[in-house]
Amino acid sequence: SEMARALDAVVEDCVNKVGVDLNTASSALLARVSGLSASVANSIVRWRDAHGAFRNRQQLLDVSGLGPKTFEQAAGFLRIRGGDNPLDFSGVHPETYPLVEKALDLLKRPAAEVIGRSEVLRTLKPELLTDERFGLITVKDVLAELEKPGRDPRPDFKVARFNDGVEDVKDLQPGMVLEGTVSNVAQFGAFVDLGVHQDGLIHVSQLSNKFVSDAREVVKTGDIVKVKVLEVDLARQRISLTMKLDAQAPRAGGPGRGDNSFKPAGRQERGARPAPAAPAGGAMAAAFAKLQTKR
């Protein structure tokens, strides 16, 4: 199906960016490597079972059905941990090993003392390594790989930095400014993990100084946000938050500023139905109540 083909393409892209361990990868995973067919992947596993772990990439040429062209395509994606040559655990392709050897000669150091040491590699001038085979772009790419061999190409995963000493709802105080992770978003607001074992709620009206009709227009699950504590209800384990950091927390015992703020009773027009009472606690409580009914 089209979805299966799309998934296959994504998996293959990931494998070819990260690389695979030649001595532990299954035949199914090896078959995702650029240039390797299912039959060649099976041959690699059979060779490994018969001869033991690969010690270097050149041994791939001993595998039945794996010729020079396939080697040229696949070798750079196949990693050997703890093998004969430290370069075999990097993304440096064997065809550029002579370039690395030239760099090692200039540095007068073995590969083990250079790989992963940016302070050493950056003493090299890339222009000195160029020749008729290797241009400046290739040289810079190889040096970058040597700085961080086997690096994970995925972007850094950001996490919220929870405040020290704030580990429980009772540790929260109105006015505190904290960092948290958005754990869920609905139209009426966003729930935020503050590291206190109970998510707080940013009502949609507290997401921005501008009018927001749907919280999903402003934040999404996984976002790192800075919030201020507006109110903490220990009895009901409810935490009201705002992203409007200049907002003032309600005064204890004073009338709230939500939907249930005190309003003088006015004359009701004849025939008009009385407006339904807002849940206690105002807009925030209404949002919590709405969530409970959905659950």
ABEGO torsion letter per residue (X at the ends): XAAAAAAAAAAAAAAAAAEBBAAABBAAAAAABBGBBAAAAAAAAAAAAAAEBBABAAAAAABBGBBAAAAAAAAAABBBBGBABAAAABABBAAAAAAAAAAAAAAGBBAAAABGBAAAAAABBAAAABBAABBAAAAAAAAAAAABBGBBABBBBBBBBBBBGBABAAABBBGBBBBBBBABBBAAEBBBBAGAGBBBBBBAAAABABBBABAAAABBBGBBBBBBBABBBAAAGBBBBBABAABBBBBBGBBBABAABBBBBBBBBBGBBBBBBBBBGEAAAAAAAAAAAAX
